[in-house]
Amino acid sequence: MTSTTRSAPSTVQATAISTSLLTVPTPGRGFTDLTADAAKFIAEVGAGDGALTLFIRHTSASLTIQENADPSVLVDLTTALSRLAPENVPWTHDTEGPDDMPAHIKTMLTQTSLNVPVLNGKLALGTWQAIYLIEHRKRPHRREIVLQFIGSNQ
């Protein structure tokens, strides 16, 4: 059996709260990589150590952290979500079209907010991780994501 290890704890005093609204046009259903936008925000606010919160202000799109190396992962995730919330079901809520209620279900199954540690001014994502907006609707939208850093400045 292997033993786990942990680095020594570090403590910083939160001296900054920085917030920005990111508006993202989506081409329709699929994944949009927000990692570069998040990293740019962290650099612009002079972040040291702390946490970045991302919050999407919609009920038919969501956020996730997923693999960024093999695009087939995103294809398979889209397929899985479509199987979990298909459009060819007689949903009661169908005023906005057959993709609307499935989009709400997909958002409920994923996330509307993410919290990413920031260490030494960098997002503490793993090697193959990226931050994605998932558009669950067929047609293009303009999605708003609140970015908020809480922590120390460099």
Secondary structure as UniProt FT lines:
FT   STRAND          16..26
FT   STRAND          30..33
FT   HELIX           35..44
FT   TURN            45..46
FT   STRAND          47..56
FT   STRAND          61..67
FT   HELIX           71..84
FT   TURN            95..96
FT   TURN            98..99
FT   HELIX           100..109
FT   STRAND          113..119
FT   TURN            120..121
FT   STRAND          122..123
FT   TURN            127..128
FT   STRAND          129..135
FT   STRAND          141..153
//
